[in-house]
């Protein structure tokens, strides 16, 4: 990553109201240099390669902060399997149940028709669609 991209990522964090630390910057660089689907543990391994003093708690807390600030999406693909998606634009997913690979499906390739009636005082935040696939038998 060049210095310009590094500065853009720092600006993105600041614009979201996130104070910059070396660890948060390393985490953000791993997440935002290109669209990714990554688990917290995968991210921890990647970040520790460049900033070894990064703790598991720092990664988990930063992921929560980034999700809360709208910089990431948290996807529960299976019980016990949470993936963080750096693409926050509207889109859907294909999840290969054999390999665990998650692939983006552009929003214009699928449509959701209708939404359920919501109880009073409740508003919809978002719709997540994960299509589970496997190789043909």
C-alpha angles and dihedrals in degrees: 000000000000126000092257093056090045090054092047091055091049089050090050091054092047091049088055090052095252116143112232121244128165091250095047090049091051090048092048092048090054091048103040108034086088134350110285142175106210139160120229091250093051089050092048091054092048095048094044088059089067102024106029095182091065110120129215089242091055091053094047093045092047092049090052091048093049091049092048090051093049097248094116139028120226112216122193099204096171133353105288093012114098121172127190117221119203092196105089095173115108109279142127134233143235112209118197104213092200101049099023091232116152118204129189119241112200114243092241091062095063136030134202111214115205131346130231121266107263125218117255113281094025126107130189115251101183145324119238117198119190116179109203114215138175136183114281114264 
